[in-house]
């Protein structure tokens, strides 16, 4: 499909994605980290914005899956869909149908923008969304290609749309006056925050910035179009999630300095406040005051809720390195961190800090690498994606799903210190329950004992021996790859 898309005129787009979201194409069938359909990331960003409509162009089964997942994650509006068949795809009628749909939906009384997303098949067929008008009746039209063969993860697909919107908003701001934020213009210098985070975190960050005379700006991806202007009109950009390459490129084009990492734990908060203050040209005395105010509170919170145990961390949200830092400062041992996102300049402070403490950091981690690390490290707790959690529990290892149980908690500043301790310590303490269940159920539901049987399953020792040989071979290959 990649070759077809290049032949159909999408070569430039794919080259840009390859540069922004690099993947080692020489690593075989697992070259791309396992994640949900990447287009979900862009769809999620659009659905969370006020006065923004989203239209999907793709196979019906893909659209069904994406809309199901979106509504499962709390979408409260409809998703537009332009269906197609082989004839409309190859004759160009699909593009005409998309243009007609966009014109029909472009109501300035209801919308600021319409997002049109090409999924895999329309992208591979070269459906030219770039030929759509930039505006219809004052409604902005944002057309993007988000194919699974071009964008590695749904986290990076958030950046595809956020970056496209920032680019559009930047050109508008350069051309003349733009709409003010809904709550008015912040008079203090602001720090724009890049990356989705727990709702309490921006509030906590604002309290930490206040002694320096700074205020938190909008969080990108934003919740409204006019917030894009306010985000660009900042003094400093905080790359809380470091994989937003396209978005950060737009901030750089606007002349804004960018600071990596985040205020997690004592050392992370100390270094981050210093970096933000220096980038915003704040007097050192004010920076020191901000650090003194917050660091003692973080130390106290960490000491009250320590974490004792060996923990592996993996996920595809982009905040895995930050979580690992907070766990270590809480007292945990973290031998391995795997993230599906790529290594970028803005994650370097976290990588260096972790590796200095003996943590193995794996960017673009595959499921196989995460599983191998978990099995090899023998942790007291595995934090990871759904299949990692499933595999851990089969080994009687307590496990927590990163997205729902870790990302759904504050991580920054005093509020983040100790926020993970309760759920992590409770999970580690449940080890005996897994052992009891394993003793009770035995091998039921595993291997050739899986499924529903009327009688006793017949044994097939030859098959079992062959499977064992295959597993040993795969384990050796995985070990050599990790080495």
Secondary structure in CASP SS format (residue, H / E / C, confidence):
PFRMAT SS
TARGET T0000
AUTHOR 0000-0000-0000
METHOD secondary structure of the structure
MODEL  1
X C 1.00
X H 1.00
X H 1.00
X H 1.00
X H 1.00
X H 1.00
X H 1.00
X H 1.00
X H 1.00
X H 1.00
X H 1.00
X H 1.00
X H 1.00
X H 1.00
X H 1.00
X H 1.00
X H 1.00
X H 1.00
X H 1.00
X H 1.00
X C 1.00
X C 1.00
X C 1.00
X C 1.00
X C 1.00
X C 1.00
X C 1.00
X H 1.00
X H 1.00
X H 1.00
X C 1.00
X C 1.00
X C 1.00
X C 1.00
X C 1.00
X C 1.00
X C 1.00
X C 1.00
X H 1.00
X H 1.00
X H 1.00
X H 1.00
X H 1.00
X H 1.00
X H 1.00
X H 1.00
X H 1.00
X C 1.00
X C 1.00
X C 1.00
X C 1.00
X E 1.00
X E 1.00
X E 1.00
X E 1.00
X E 1.00
X E 1.00
X C 1.00
X C 1.00
X H 1.00
X H 1.00
X H 1.00
X H 1.00
X H 1.00
X H 1.00
X H 1.00
X H 1.00
X H 1.00
X H 1.00
X H 1.00
X H 1.00
X H 1.00
X C 1.00
X C 1.00
X C 1.00
X C 1.00
X C 1.00
X C 1.00
X C 1.00
X E 1.00
X E 1.00
X C 1.00
X C 1.00
X C 1.00
X C 1.00
X H 1.00
X H 1.00
X H 1.00
X H 1.00
X H 1.00
X H 1.00
X C 1.00
X H 1.00
X H 1.00
X H 1.00
X H 1.00
X H 1.00
X H 1.00
X H 1.00
X H 1.00
X H 1.00
X H 1.00
X H 1.00
X H 1.00
X H 1.00
X C 1.00
X C 1.00
X C 1.00
X C 1.00
X C 1.00
X C 1.00
X C 1.00
X E 1.00
X E 1.00
X E 1.00
X E 1.00
X E 1.00
X E 1.00
X C 1.00
X H 1.00
X H 1.00
X H 1.00
X H 1.00
X H 1.00
X C 1.00
X C 1.00
X C 1.00
X C 1.00
X H 1.00
X H 1.00
X H 1.00
X C 1.00
X C 1.00
X C 1.00
X E 1.00
X E 1.00
X C 1.00
X C 1.00
X E 1.00
X E 1.00
X E 1.00
X E 1.00
X E 1.00
X E 1.00
X E 1.00
X C 1.00
X C 1.00
X C 1.00
X C 1.00
X C 1.00
X C 1.00
X C 1.00
X C 1.00
X H 1.00
X H 1.00
X H 1.00
X H 1.00
X H 1.00
X H 1.00
X H 1.00
X H 1.00
X H 1.00
X H 1.00
X H 1.00
X H 1.00
X H 1.00
X H 1.00
X H 1.00
X H 1.00
X H 1.00
X H 1.00
X H 1.00
X H 1.00
X H 1.00
X H 1.00
X C 1.00
X C 1.00
X C 1.00
X C 1.00
X C 1.00
X C 1.00
X C 1.00
X C 1.00
X C 1.00
X C 1.00
X C 1.00
X C 1.00
X C 1.00
X E 1.00
X E 1.00
X E 1.00
X E 1.00
X E 1.00
X E 1.00
X C 1.00
X C 1.00
X C 1.00
X C 1.00
X H 1.00
X H 1.00
X H 1.00
X H 1.00
X H 1.00
X H 1.00
X H 1.00
X H 1.00
X H 1.00
X H 1.00
X H 1.00
X H 1.00
X C 1.00
X C 1.00
X C 1.00
X E 1.00
X E 1.00
X E 1.00
X E 1.00
X E 1.00
X E 1.00
X E 1.00
X C 1.00
X C 1.00
X C 1.00
X C 1.00
X C 1.00
X H 1.00
X H 1.00
X H 1.00
X H 1.00
X H 1.00
X H 1.00
X H 1.00
X C 1.00
X C 1.00
X C 1.00
X E 1.00
X E 1.00
X E 1.00
X C 1.00
X C 1.00
X C 1.00
X C 1.00
X C 1.00
X C 1.00
X H 1.00
X H 1.00
X H 1.00
X H 1.00
X H 1.00
X H 1.00
X H 1.00
X H 1.00
X H 1.00
X C 1.00
X C 1.00
X C 1.00
X E 1.00
X E 1.00
X E 1.00
X C 1.00
X C 1.00
X C 1.00
X C 1.00
X C 1.00
X H 1.00
X H 1.00
X H 1.00
X H 1.00
X H 1.00
X H 1.00
X H 1.00
X H 1.00
X H 1.00
X H 1.00
X H 1.00
X H 1.00
X H 1.00
X H 1.00
X H 1.00
X C 1.00
X C 1.00
X C 1.00
X C 1.00
X H 1.00
X H 1.00
X H 1.00
X H 1.00
X H 1.00
X H 1.00
X H 1.00
X H 1.00
X H 1.00
X H 1.00
X H 1.00
X H 1.00
X H 1.00
X H 1.00
X H 1.00
X H 1.00
X H 1.00
X H 1.00
X H 1.00
X H 1.00
X H 1.00
X C 1.00
X C 1.00
X C 1.00
X C 1.00
X C 1.00
X E 1.00
X E 1.00
X E 1.00
X E 1.00
X E 1.00
X E 1.00
X C 1.00
X C 1.00
X C 1.00
X C 1.00
X H 1.00
X H 1.00
X H 1.00
X H 1.00
X H 1.00
X H 1.00
X H 1.00
X H 1.00
X H 1.00
X H 1.00
X C 1.00
X C 1.00
X C 1.00
X E 1.00
X E 1.00
X E 1.00
X E 1.00
X E 1.00
X E 1.00
X E 1.00
X C 1.00
X C 1.00
X C 1.00
X C 1.00
X C 1.00
X H 1.00
X H 1.00
X H 1.00
X H 1.00
X H 1.00
X H 1.00
X H 1.00
X H 1.00
X H 1.00
X H 1.00
X H 1.00
X C 1.00
X C 1.00
X C 1.00
X C 1.00
X E 1.00
X E 1.00
X E 1.00
X E 1.00
X C 1.00
X C 1.00
X C 1.00
X H 1.00
X H 1.00
X H 1.00
X H 1.00
X H 1.00
X H 1.00
X H 1.00
X H 1.00
X H 1.00
X H 1.00
X H 1.00
X C 1.00
X C 1.00
X C 1.00
X E 1.00
X E 1.00
X E 1.00
X E 1.00
X C 1.00
X H 1.00
X H 1.00
X H 1.00
X H 1.00
X H 1.00
X H 1.00
X H 1.00
X H 1.00
X H 1.00
X C 1.00
X C 1.00
X C 1.00
X C 1.00
X E 1.00
X E 1.00
X E 1.00
X H 1.00
X H 1.00
X H 1.00
X H 1.00
X H 1.00
X C 1.00
X C 1.00
X C 1.00
X C 1.00
X C 1.00
X C 1.00
X H 1.00
X H 1.00
X H 1.00
X H 1.00
X C 1.00
X C 1.00
X C 1.00
X C 1.00
X H 1.00
X H 1.00
X H 1.00
X H 1.00
X H 1.00
X H 1.00
X H 1.00
X H 1.00
X C 1.00
X C 1.00
X H 1.00
X H 1.00
X H 1.00
X H 1.00
X H 1.00
X H 1.00
X H 1.00
X H 1.00
X H 1.00
X H 1.00
X H 1.00
X C 1.00
X C 1.00
X C 1.00
X C 1.00
X C 1.00
X H 1.00
X H 1.00
X H 1.00
X C 1.00
X C 1.00
X C 1.00
X C 1.00
X C 1.00
X C 1.00
X C 1.00
X C 1.00
X C 1.00
X C 1.00
X C 1.00
X H 1.00
X H 1.00
X H 1.00
X H 1.00
X H 1.00
X H 1.00
X H 1.00
X H 1.00
X H 1.00
X H 1.00
X H 1.00
X H 1.00
X H 1.00
X H 1.00
X H 1.00
X H 1.00
X H 1.00
X H 1.00
X H 1.00
X H 1.00
X H 1.00
X H 1.00
X C 1.00
END
